[in-house]
C-alpha cells in the first residue's frame, strides 16, 4: 500500500514546487513593462587583465556561462577582440560576444529585457571587481537587476546570446534589428564589409 501513495504524493509535491517557482520567475517580457533599474552611481572597480585571463581562444564553449533556462551569464573580465565584418567588439572572459539592446537606456542605465527575453538574451552578471583589457575602465559600470549586478558599458546593460555557443561567434548580431554586438566605446557594432 505504501508504494501506491508515494507516486501521487510525489507528483503533487513536484507540481506545487513548479507552480511556486513559476510565480516568482517572470516579471514581464521584452516588450512589457519591466521594472526600472537603479541608475549607475559609480563605475564597477576594474583591474587590468592578465595575459592568461585575456586569451579568448582558450575558451571554446559557453559551458557554465548561462543557458537557455534563463540563468544569467556571469563573467569576471571583459576583453576586446576583432570580429570578421564587425571590427572591434567586446567579449566576456570566455571569448563570447557581448550585446546591447536598443530598447534599453544608457543614461540613466535601464534594462528592459525581462521574463522570456532573458531566456534568449542572458544578462551579464558580474562580481564586485571586473578585469578589463582593451575597454576603457571609466566606461564600465553596473545596474541592479533582481538582486544582482548587471554589467554596463557606456551605460548600456550587456547581454550574451544563447545562440553563441563558441568563442568568436556573433550569431546575435542584428537580431530583430534591436540587438548588436557592443564596441569597446559602448556603441552598437555595424557591418563593415
matplotlib code that plots the C-alpha trace (Angstrom):
import matplotlib.pyplot as plt

x = [0.0, 2.7, 4.3, 0.9, 0.7, 4.2, 3.5, 0.6, 2.2, 5.5, 3.6, 1.6, 4.8, 6.6, 3.7, 3.5, 7.2, 6.9, 4.0, 5.7, 8.8, 6.9, 5.1, 8.3, 10.3, 9.0, 8.2, 7.2, 8.5, 10.9, 8.1, 6.3, 6.7, 9.9, 10.7, 13.1, 16.7, 18.5, 20.8, 24.5, 26.0, 29.6, 31.7, 32.5, 36.0, 38.2, 41.6, 43.9, 43.5, 46.5, 47.6, 46.4, 42.9, 42.7, 43.1, 39.6, 40.9, 41.3, 37.6, 35.6, 32.2, 29.7, 29.5, 28.8, 28.3, 24.5, 22.0, 18.6, 16.9, 17.2, 20.2, 22.3, 25.7, 28.5, 31.9, 34.9, 36.5, 35.7, 38.0, 38.3, 38.7, 38.3, 35.3, 35.1, 32.9, 32.3, 35.6, 36.4, 33.8, 33.7, 33.6, 33.4, 36.2, 35.3, 35.5, 31.8, 30.3, 28.5, 25.5, 23.4, 19.7, 18.2, 15.2, 17.4, 18.6, 22.1, 21.5, 20.4, 21.1, 17.9, 17.2, 14.0, 14.8, 13.0, 10.9, 11.1, 13.5, 16.2, 16.0, 17.5, 19.5, 21.3, 22.1, 25.8, 26.2, 29.5, 31.2, 32.5, 35.6, 35.9, 39.0, 39.3, 41.5, 41.0, 38.0, 38.2, 37.6, 35.7, 33.0, 32.3, 29.5, 26.7, 22.9, 20.8, 18.8, 16.6, 19.2, 22.2, 24.6, 24.5, 27.5, 27.0, 29.3, 28.8, 25.6, 24.2, 23.3, 25.2, 23.9, 25.0, 23.1, 22.3, 22.9, 26.6, 28.0, 31.7, 34.2, 34.2, 30.6, 28.3, 25.1, 23.1, 24.3, 21.3, 18.7, 15.2, 17.1, 17.5, 20.4, 24.0, 27.5, 28.9, 32.1, 34.8, 33.2, 29.7, 28.4, 26.5, 28.6, 27.6, 28.7, 31.8, 32.0]
y = [0.0, 2.5, 2.5, 3.4, 6.5, 7.8, 8.3, 10.7, 12.5, 12.9, 14.2, 16.7, 17.9, 18.4, 20.2, 22.5, 23.3, 24.1, 26.4, 28.2, 28.6, 29.9, 32.6, 34.5, 33.7, 36.3, 40.0, 40.7, 40.3, 42.1, 44.4, 44.5, 46.9, 45.9, 47.2, 50.2, 49.6, 51.8, 54.2, 53.6, 55.6, 54.7, 52.5, 49.0, 48.7, 47.4, 46.0, 45.3, 41.8, 39.5, 37.9, 34.5, 35.8, 37.7, 34.8, 34.2, 31.4, 29.3, 29.1, 27.2, 26.7, 28.5, 25.9, 27.4, 30.9, 30.8, 28.7, 28.6, 28.2, 32.0, 31.7, 34.9, 34.9, 35.6, 37.0, 38.4, 40.1, 42.0, 41.9, 43.5, 41.3, 41.7, 40.0, 39.5, 42.1, 43.9, 45.4, 45.6, 44.1, 43.3, 39.7, 38.1, 36.1, 33.1, 34.9, 35.1, 38.2, 40.8, 42.6, 45.7, 46.1, 49.2, 49.3, 49.6, 53.0, 54.2, 57.4, 56.5, 52.8, 50.9, 47.3, 46.4, 42.8, 40.6, 37.5, 35.3, 37.7, 36.7, 33.1, 34.1, 37.2, 36.4, 39.4, 39.6, 39.4, 40.5, 40.2, 43.3, 43.6, 43.1, 42.9, 44.8, 44.6, 46.9, 48.6, 52.0, 51.4, 54.6, 53.3, 50.2, 50.3, 48.3, 48.4, 46.4, 43.5, 41.5, 41.5, 41.0, 43.3, 43.6, 44.9, 48.1, 49.7, 53.4, 53.0, 50.2, 46.9, 44.0, 40.5, 37.2, 35.5, 31.8, 31.1, 31.9, 28.6, 29.1, 31.9, 34.4, 33.7, 36.7, 35.0, 37.6, 40.5, 42.5, 40.1, 41.7, 44.9, 45.6, 43.5, 44.4, 43.4, 46.2, 48.0, 49.0, 52.5, 51.2, 51.8, 49.2, 47.4, 47.6, 45.5, 46.8, 44.6]
z = [0.0, 0.8, -2.7, -4.3, -2.0, -2.8, -6.5, -6.2, -3.3, -5.2, -8.3, -6.2, -4.4, -7.7, -9.3, -6.2, -6.4, -10.1, -9.6, -6.7, -8.8, -11.8, -9.6, -9.0, -12.1, -14.6, -14.3, -17.9, -21.3, -23.7, -24.7, -21.4, -18.6, -17.0, -13.5, -13.9, -12.9, -10.5, -12.2, -12.2, -9.4, -10.0, -12.2, -11.1, -9.8, -12.6, -12.7, -15.7, -17.2, -17.0, -20.4, -19.3, -18.4, -21.7, -24.1, -25.5, -27.8, -24.7, -24.4, -27.0, -25.4, -23.3, -20.6, -17.2, -18.6, -18.7, -20.7, -22.3, -18.9, -18.3, -15.9, -16.3, -17.9, -15.4, -16.2, -14.3, -17.3, -20.5, -23.5, -26.9, -30.0, -33.7, -35.3, -39.1, -40.7, -37.4, -36.3, -32.6, -30.3, -26.6, -25.3, -21.9, -20.2, -22.3, -25.6, -26.1, -27.7, -25.5, -26.9, -26.2, -26.7, -28.5, -26.2, -23.1, -21.9, -21.2, -19.1, -16.6, -17.2, -17.5, -18.7, -20.4, -21.4, -18.8, -18.5, -21.6, -23.2, -20.7, -21.8, -25.2, -24.0, -20.8, -18.6, -17.9, -14.1, -12.6, -9.2, -7.3, -9.4, -13.2, -15.2, -18.5, -21.5, -24.4, -22.7, -21.0, -17.3, -16.9, -19.3, -17.3, -14.7, -13.3, -12.9, -10.4, -11.7, -9.4, -6.6, -8.8, -10.6, -14.4, -16.3, -18.3, -20.9, -21.6, -19.6, -21.8, -20.0, -21.5, -22.5, -24.0, -26.8, -26.2, -29.9, -29.5, -28.3, -29.1, -28.6, -31.5, -32.7, -33.4, -34.2, -32.3, -34.4, -35.8, -34.4, -34.7, -35.7, -32.0, -30.7, -31.6, -30.6, -28.5, -29.4, -26.8, -26.6, -25.9, -29.4, -31.4, -34.0, -37.6, -40.5, -42.2, -45.2]

ax = plt.figure().add_subplot(projection="3d")
ax.plot(x, y, z, "-o")
ax.set_aspect("equal")
plt.show()
